[in-house]
Amino acid sequence: ADLTDLPVGTYDLHVRSRDGAGNLSDWTRLRLSTTTGGGPAGDTDAPAVALAGTNVVGQTVQVVADVTDATGIQEIQVGLRDPAAANWRRTDGAFGGYQVQRPAFTPPGATSTQVTTDLTNVPAGVYDVHVRAIDTLGQLSDWTRQRVTVG
């Protein structure tokens, strides 16, 4: 296998061998890290996330975020947190332990995109909207946060 053009990151390499009789050895794992690499060489920057707007209409919080990254965007996460109760809005609409929405965006792997997410049936209250992104190298941005009031 050619491992000479890996992007910067940490990898688990799993190897086993087969003898002439067809018997397989146990798997051996080797963890390796690269500090320079192929693709967008040496990229150590997490995605940049900016809230382009949060609009509240009735019980709907609309979140618009701009995301950019040199290597490409793998995932965008949007969360709504009740800071008084320290609970997150879950995908079923209830509040509880940490959970985020993962809105679809086009095209996956793009270096720049804008995503709009509507969080509906949000009860009256004060909330923190959180947005972050993961790039194709697995680098996670910090949370971008904005406080909103519903009702």
Disulfide bonds with the S-S distance in Angstrom:
none
